[in-house]
């Protein structure tokens, strides 16, 4: 069985969460299987090996799960990107639109040195708003977005195009087309 098939077998669909009409892709069952978690990190590492990553940035909160493991595997630092007001040191921020309202994410202003090649990781690519904001944060700090790594991509939302202005390198282990 392929990794994508293994992942699809354990990812839970939660209808009408967090609001009616949305089918939430729940990755928490993956976390019960250490071998599957290892396989995810190995698959990411193999696919991004040639990108010359200096830093992995994980987007709150599920981007921390595999982001830190991937950074350790690649022997590079891990940087958290968090919701506004959650980081204790001096930060820079980026606001973005949600379907209903606005959100702001932040990164420490000393998260990495200018010129670093940063991989942005999150569990799921949906509309792309959060990772576009994360990409802008990376650029504000003088970094380059070397690529993206997602466990899941909701390809039917066609959001990869929003990322290509930052990087053409988009890896997802599971794709849903409807």
PyMOL commands that set and color helices and strands:
alter all, ss='L'
color gray80, all
select helices_A, chain A and resi 3-10+28-32+34-51+63-74+129-140+155-157+160-163
alter helices_A, ss='H'
color red, helices_A
select strands_A, chain A and resi 12-15+23-26+55-59+77-83+91-98+101-108+117-125+144-154+170-176
alter strands_A, ss='S'
color yellow, strands_A
deselect
rebuild
show_as cartoon
